[in-house]
Amino acid sequence: MSTSSLPASSSVPSSRLSRLARLGSLATGVAGNMLMEGARQLAQGKRPRLGDLLLTPENARKITHQLAQMRGAAMKVGQLISMDAGDLLPPEMAAILARLRSDAQPMPQRQVQAVLTAAWGAKWQQRFEPFSFTPIAAASIGQVHRAKTLDGRDLAIKIQYPGVRKSIASDVNNVAGLLRLSGLLPKTLDIAPLLQEAKNQLREEADYQAEGEHLQRFAELLADSTAFIVPRLHADLTTKNVLAMSYVGGVPVESMLHAPQAERDRIISLLVGLLFRELFEFGLMQTDPNFANYRYEPRTQQLILLDFGATRRLAPAFAQGYRQVVAAAIGNDRAAMTQAALAIGYFDARTQPRHQAAVLDMFEMALTPLRADGDFDFGATDMVQRLRKAGMALGLEREFWHIPPVDTLFLHRKLGGLYLLAARLQARVNVQQLVLPFLQQPGNAIPAKFAAKFAATIQDRESTLVPNLAGKF
């Protein structure tokens, strides 16, 4: 987000009492709007319905504005709902909540100074050229400032909003209760998995020292690739509430919509290839699908990877289970898919056959790009929308009580986010070619009809996944 596009600053309420008071005033405001709208409709001779009174653009605006001011977990809940359930919400609410992904209000200078003084000491400004208190970006749990040290380092300094870490659980629970009671979410929408994920993800993201370690680890893992840029950690200035890294430029990756088709295709190929490396090779995955975590440098055609707070370790057994699922799916082997899904824990032997079939149908739908023989056109599919609807339908089945392992939820969010970005860029990618090199593992044979294709693919794996751009510098 550019500096000019940031909204006006506002103090972050840091105590639990002040944050609860904000939510209370929000509930009061929503109720007041309902009364006014009901009176207006009665005056027009209409018989107002409760749902219509709750689901008004004005109420959605009130919720968005208050959550954007609170930041932290309160804002994260709105972000997750807008990303994961956008197609299932009333259009007015979905559109307004979507603004939470980019419209965080930055905190004022006095709060910035207080956080940095607590982290670096009273004389911290003596280490910098004049420090710019105008942030270059603001998000749900922190904001970023560009700063130059006296020893010449050009840095991006991420500063955590005060009170975020302590308020995670109460924020998420309070906002969830407000949304349920207000009726601003459909009664059929089960947001419990999203709320638990919000708590877990925010606890991870709120530890900037841990994020710094993930940043360093990804830099090491991608040292073999010139296609990616990972900011360099500056550990001497990093604390639990402040993360210092080298500044990188670039443009928002979604802004490349009007780039040549081949360039858009390559961007998505790189990101999908990276996902497969994270899952099958690294055992470590950055699980936050927010588009803002990626930027692009058109001059060098490099992808910039940002924000490693939501990084998660994946067990080898989990990766092997997904190898088997993918191999079975592209080989149209339904029986093998069933066994792999059982091993991962998507269902167990007690799950009704119709529910098992519904899960496998969703697998096949989600893996459609991997099963396609040749380029898959992400811009010409409604696959993500259909997956959401199928997931909702399965979730409403009271008898289907089994919840899959949490790692699967993180993987699905990451994969869904990449699919959404691919659709936004209208990319055409041979996803099957990208995944085949990772499927040949002991005890996991490639389906016979793909054996020749695999042999050809493995020879140019490096050129497919991590193109050499040395000639472009």
C-alpha positions in Angstrom: 0.0 0.0 0.0 1.4 3.4 -0.9 1.7 6.1 1.7 -0.8 8.4 -0.1 -3.4 5.7 0.0 -3.2 5.1 3.8 -6.2 6.4 5.8 -5.8 8.9 8.6 -4.1 7.6 11.7 -5.9 6.7 14.9 -4.7 5.4 18.2 -4.9 1.6 18.7 -7.0 0.8 21.8 -4.5 -1.4 23.8 -6.4 -2.4 26.9 -9.0 -5.2 27.0 -11.5 -2.8 28.6 -11.1 -0.2 25.9 -11.4 -2.8 23.1 -14.5 -4.3 24.7 -16.0 -0.8 24.9 -15.4 -0.3 21.2 -17.3 -3.5 20.4 -20.1 -2.4 22.7 -20.5 0.9 21.0 -20.5 -0.9 17.7 -23.3 -3.2 18.8 -25.3 -0.1 20.0 -24.8 1.6 16.7 -25.9 -1.4 14.7 -29.1 -1.7 16.9 -29.8 2.1 16.4 -29.5 1.7 12.6 -32.0 -1.2 12.8 -34.6 0.9 14.6 -34.2 3.8 12.2 -34.4 1.6 9.1 -37.4 -0.3 10.6 -39.3 3.0 11.2 -38.5 4.2 7.7 -39.9 1.0 6.1 -43.0 1.1 8.3 -43.6 4.7 7.3 -43.5 3.5 3.6 -46.2 0.9 4.4 -43.7 -2.0 4.3 -43.4 -4.8 6.8 -39.7 -4.9 7.6 -37.9 -8.2 8.1 -35.2 -8.6 10.7 -32.6 -9.8 8.2 -33.2 -6.8 6.0 -32.8 -4.5 8.9 -29.5 -6.1 9.9 -27.9 -6.5 6.5 -27.8 -2.8 5.5 -24.7 -1.1 3.9 -24.7 1.4 6.8 -24.3 -1.4 9.4 -21.6 -3.0 7.3 -19.8 0.3 7.1 -20.0 0.7 10.9 -18.5 -2.7 11.4 -15.7 -2.2 8.9 -14.8 1.2 10.3 -14.7 0.0 13.9 -12.7 -3.1 13.1 -10.2 -1.1 11.1 -9.7 1.2 14.1 -9.2 -1.6 16.5 -6.8 -3.6 14.3 -5.3 -6.8 15.8 -7.4 -9.9 16.0 -10.7 -7.9 15.6 -9.6 -6.8 12.1 -8.1 -10.2 11.3 -11.5 -11.8 11.8 -13.1 -9.4 9.3 -10.3 -10.2 6.8 -10.7 -13.9 7.1 -14.4 -13.7 6.7 -14.1 -11.5 3.6 -11.6 -13.8 2.0 -13.0 -17.2 2.9 -16.7 -16.5 2.8 -17.0 -13.6 0.4 -19.1 -15.4 -2.1 -21.5 -16.5 0.6 -22.2 -13.1 2.2 -24.7 -10.5 1.1 -22.9 -8.5 -1.7 -23.0 -5.2 0.3 -21.3 -6.7 3.3 -18.8 -8.7 1.3 -17.7 -5.6 -0.7 -17.3 -3.5 2.4 -15.6 -6.1 4.5 -13.2 -6.7 1.7 -11.8 -3.2 2.4 -10.3 -4.6 5.6 -7.7 -6.4 3.6 -6.1 -3.0 2.8 -7.7 -0.2 4.8 -6.0 -0.6 8.2 -5.6 2.8 9.9 -2.0 3.5 11.0 -1.3 4.4 14.6 -0.1 8.0 15.4 3.5 9.0 15.9 3.3 9.0 19.7 2.3 5.3 19.8 5.1 4.5 17.2 7.6 6.3 19.4 6.4 4.4 22.5 6.7 1.0 20.9 10.2 1.8 19.5 11.4 3.2 22.8 10.3 0.1 24.6 12.1 -2.1 22.1 15.3 -0.1 21.4 15.7 2.3 24.4 15.2 6.0 24.9 18.0 7.1 22.5 17.0 4.9 19.6 16.6 7.8 17.1 20.4 8.5 17.3 20.9 5.3 15.3 18.9 6.6 12.3 18.8 9.4 9.8 15.6 11.4 10.4 13.1 8.5 11.0 10.0 8.8 8.9 6.9 8.4 11.1 4.7 8.1 8.0 4.1 4.4 7.4 4.5 2.9 4.0 1.9 0.1 4.8 -0.5 -0.7 7.6 -2.1 -4.1 8.2 -4.1 -5.9 10.9 -1.4 -6.4 13.5 1.4 -3.9 12.6 2.5 -1.2 10.3 5.7 -0.7 8.3 8.1 2.2 8.1 11.0 2.8 5.8 14.1 3.9 7.6 17.8 4.5 7.0 20.4 3.9 9.7 23.4 6.0 10.1 25.6 3.1 8.9 23.8 3.2 5.6 21.2 0.4 5.8 17.9 0.9 4.0 15.3 -0.9 6.1 11.7 -1.8 6.4 10.7 -1.7 10.0 7.5 -3.5 11.0 6.1 -2.3 14.3 3.4 -4.2 16.1 0.4 -2.4 17.4 0.3 -2.2 21.2 -1.9 -4.7 23.0 -2.3 -7.0 20.0 -0.7 -10.1 21.6 -2.7 -9.9 24.9 -6.0 -9.3 23.2 -6.0 -12.1 20.6 -8.3 -14.6 22.2 -10.8 -12.1 23.7 -10.9 -10.0 20.4 -11.7 -13.0 18.3 -14.3 -14.3 20.7 -15.9 -10.9 21.1 -16.1 -10.1 17.4 -17.5 -13.5 16.7 -20.2 -13.1 19.3 -21.0 -9.7 17.9 -21.3 -10.9 14.4 -23.5 -13.9 15.4 -25.8 -11.8 17.6 -26.1 -9.0 15.1 -27.2 -11.4 12.4 -24.7 -10.0 10.0 -23.6 -13.5 9.1 -25.9 -16.1 7.6 -27.1 -18.6 10.3 -25.9 -21.4 8.1 -22.3 -20.1 8.0 -20.0 -22.0 10.5 -17.1 -19.7 11.1 -15.7 -21.6 14.0 -12.7 -23.0 12.0 -11.9 -19.5 10.7 -12.0 -18.1 14.3 -9.7 -20.8 15.6 -7.3 -20.2 12.7 -7.4 -16.5 13.4 -6.3 -17.1 17.0 -3.5 -19.5 16.0 -2.3 -17.5 13.1 -2.3 -14.2 15.1 -0.3 -15.8 17.9 2.3 -16.9 15.3 2.3 -13.5 13.6 2.6 -11.6 16.8 6.0 -13.0 17.6 8.3 -11.0 15.3 11.5 -12.8 16.5 10.0 -16.1 15.3 9.0 -14.5 12.0 12.6 -13.2 11.7 13.8 -16.8 12.0 11.4 -18.0 9.3 12.6 -15.1 7.1 16.2 -16.3 7.4 15.2 -19.9 6.8 13.3 -19.1 3.6 16.3 -17.1 2.4 18.5 -20.2 2.9 16.0 -22.5 1.2 15.6 -20.3 -1.8 19.3 -19.5 -2.2 19.3 -21.8 -5.2 16.8 -19.6 -7.1 17.3 -16.2 -8.7 13.6 -15.9 -9.3 12.7 -14.9 -5.8 13.8 -12.1 -3.5 13.5 -12.6 0.3 14.3 -9.5 2.5 17.4 -9.9 4.7 16.8 -10.0 8.4 18.6 -7.4 10.6 18.6 -9.2 13.9 20.3 -6.4 15.9 17.1 -4.3 15.5 14.6 -7.1 15.8 12.6 -7.8 18.9 9.3 -9.5 19.8 7.4 -6.4 18.7 9.7 -4.9 16.0 11.0 -6.7 12.9 13.8 -5.1 10.9 14.5 -6.3 7.4 16.1 -4.9 4.2 13.7 -2.7 2.2 12.6 -4.1 -1.1 10.5 -2.3 -3.7 8.5 -3.8 -6.5 4.8 -3.5 -7.3 1.7 -5.3 -6.0 1.6 -8.7 -7.7 -2.1 -8.3 -8.6 -1.2 -5.1 -10.5 0.4 -7.3 -13.2 -3.0 -8.0 -14.7 -2.1 -6.1 -17.8 1.3 -7.6 -18.3 1.9 -9.9 -21.3 0.2 -13.3 -20.9 3.6 -15.1 -20.7 4.7 -13.0 -17.8 1.5 -13.5 -15.9 1.7 -17.2 -16.5 5.3 -17.3 -15.3 4.4 -15.4 -12.1 1.8 -18.0 -11.1 4.0 -20.9 -12.2 6.7 -19.7 -9.8 4.2 -19.4 -6.9 2.6 -22.7 -7.6 6.0 -24.3 -7.9 7.0 -22.7 -4.7 3.9 -24.2 -3.0 5.0 -27.7 -4.1 8.5 -27.1 -2.8 7.2 -25.9 0.6 4.9 -28.9 0.9 7.1 -31.7 -0.6 10.6 -30.5 -0.2 11.0 -27.9 2.6 8.4 -29.2 5.1 7.8 -25.5 5.8 5.1 -23.4 4.4 4.1 -19.7 4.5 0.4 -20.2 4.9 -1.1 -16.7 4.7 -2.7 -16.3 1.2 -3.0 -12.5 1.3 -2.0 -11.0 -2.0 -0.1 -8.3 -0.2 2.5 -10.9 0.8 3.8 -10.9 -2.8 5.3 -8.1 -4.8 6.9 -8.2 -8.2 9.9 -6.4 -9.7 9.2 -5.9 -13.4 12.7 -4.8 -14.2 14.3 -8.1 -13.2 11.1 -10.3 -13.3 11.6 -11.4 -9.8 9.0 -12.2 -7.2 9.4 -10.6 -3.7 8.2 -12.7 -0.8 7.0 -10.8 2.3 5.5 -11.6 5.7 6.6 -15.0 7.1 4.6 -14.7 10.4 2.1 -17.4 9.5 4.8 -20.0 8.6 4.0 -23.6 9.6 6.1 -26.8 9.8 4.7 -29.8 8.0 5.5 -33.3 9.0 7.0 -35.7 6.3 4.0 -38.1 6.8 1.6 -35.3 6.0 3.5 -34.5 2.8 3.6 -38.1 1.8 -0.1 -38.4 2.3 -0.6 -35.6 -0.1 1.7 -37.1 -2.6 -0.5 -40.2 -2.6 -3.7 -38.1 -2.9 -2.3 -36.1 -5.9 -0.9 -39.2 -7.6 -4.2 -41.0 -7.2 -6.2 -38.0 -8.4 -4.2 -37.4 -11.6 -4.3 -41.2 -12.2 -8.1 -41.3 -11.7 -7.6 -43.9 -9.0 -10.6 -43.4 -6.7 -9.7 -46.3 -4.4 -6.2 -45.0 -3.8 -7.5 -41.5 -3.1 -9.8 -43.0 -0.5 -6.9 -44.7 1.2 -4.8 -41.5 1.2 -7.6 -39.4 2.6 -8.1 -41.9 5.4 -4.3 -41.8 6.1 -4.3 -38.0 6.3 -7.4 -38.0 8.5 -10.0 -36.3 6.3 -12.4 -39.0 7.4 -12.3 -42.4 9.1 -13.8 -45.8 8.7 -17.0 -44.6 10.6 -17.7 -41.9 8.1 -20.8 -42.5 6.0 -20.0 -43.5 2.3 -21.9 -40.5 1.0 -19.8 -38.2 3.1 -16.6 -39.9 2.0 -17.7 -39.5 -1.6 -18.4 -35.8 -1.0 -14.9 -35.2 0.4 -13.3 -37.1 -2.6 -15.4 -35.1 -5.0 -14.0 -31.9 -3.4 -10.5 -33.3 -3.7 -11.0 -34.0 -7.4 -12.4 -30.5 -7.9 -9.6 -28.8 -6.0 -7.0 -30.8 -7.9 -8.5 -30.0 -11.3 -5.6 -27.9 -12.4 -3.2 -30.7 -11.5 -5.2 -33.2 -13.5 -5.4 -31.1 -16.6 -3.3 -32.3 -19.5 -1.6 -29.0 -20.6 -2.2 -25.4 -19.5 -5.1 -24.8 -17.1 -6.9 -21.5 -17.7 -7.5 -20.0 -14.2 -9.3 -17.0 -15.7 -12.0 -19.2 -17.2 -13.1 -21.3 -14.2 -15.4 -20.8 -11.2 -13.6 -23.7 -9.4 -13.0 -21.7 -6.2 -16.6 -20.6 -5.9 -17.8 -24.2 -6.5 -15.4 -25.5 -3.9 -16.7 -23.0 -1.3 -20.3 -24.0 -2.0 -19.5 -27.7 -1.8 -17.6 -27.2 1.4 -20.6 -25.3 2.9 -23.0 -28.0 1.9 -20.8 -30.6 3.5 -20.4 -28.5 6.6 -24.2 -28.3 7.1 -24.4 -32.1 7.2 -24.8 -32.6 11.0 -23.8 -36.2 10.7 -20.5 -35.3 9.1 -18.8 -34.3 12.4 -15.2 -35.2 11.6 -12.8 -32.3 11.5 -9.6 -32.9 9.4 -6.1 -32.1 10.8 -5.4 -28.4 11.2 -2.5 -28.7 8.7 -5.0 -29.4 6.0 -6.8 -26.1 6.7 -3.7 -24.1 6.3 -2.7 -25.9 3.1 -6.2 -25.4 1.7 -6.1 -21.7 2.5 -2.8 -21.3 0.8 -3.8 -23.3 -2.3 -7.1 -21.4 -2.5 -5.3 -18.1 -2.2 -3.0 -19.0 -5.1 -6.0 -20.1 -7.2 -7.7 -16.7 -6.5 -4.5 -14.8 -7.5 -4.2 -17.0 -10.6 -7.8 -16.2 -11.5 -7.1 -12.5 -10.9 -4.2 -12.5 -13.3 -6.0 -14.8 -15.8 -3.0 -17.1 -15.9 -2.7 -20.2 -17.9 -0.4 -22.7 -16.3 0.6 -26.3 -16.8 0.3 -27.3 -13.1 0.6 -31.0 -13.8 4.1 -30.4 -15.2 5.0 -28.5 -12.0 3.9 -31.2 -9.6 5.1 -34.3 -11.4 8.7 -34.0 -10.2 7.6 -34.2 -6.6 5.5 -37.3 -6.9 8.2 -39.8 -7.6 9.1 -40.9 -4.1 9.8 -44.3 -2.6 6.5 -46.2 -2.2 4.6 -43.7 -4.3 4.8 -44.8 -8.0 3.8 -42.4 -10.8 0.7 -43.7 -12.7 1.9 -45.5 -15.8 0.3 -43.1 -18.3 2.4 -40.3 -16.7 5.7 -42.1 -16.6 7.1 -40.8 -19.9 5.8 -37.3 -19.1 7.5 -37.4 -15.8 10.9 -38.5 -17.3 10.7 -35.5 -19.6 9.6 -33.1 -16.9 12.3 -34.0 -14.4 15.0 -33.0 -16.8 14.0 -29.4 -16.9 12.7 -29.1 -13.3 15.0 -26.2 -12.5 14.1 -24.2 -15.6 10.4 -24.8 -14.8 10.4 -24.0 -11.1 13.3 -21.6 -10.6 14.2 -20.0 -14.0 17.7 -18.6 -14.2 17.4 -14.9 -14.7 21.1 -14.1 -14.5 21.1 -12.7 -18.0 18.5 -10.1 -17.1 20.7 -8.3 -14.6 
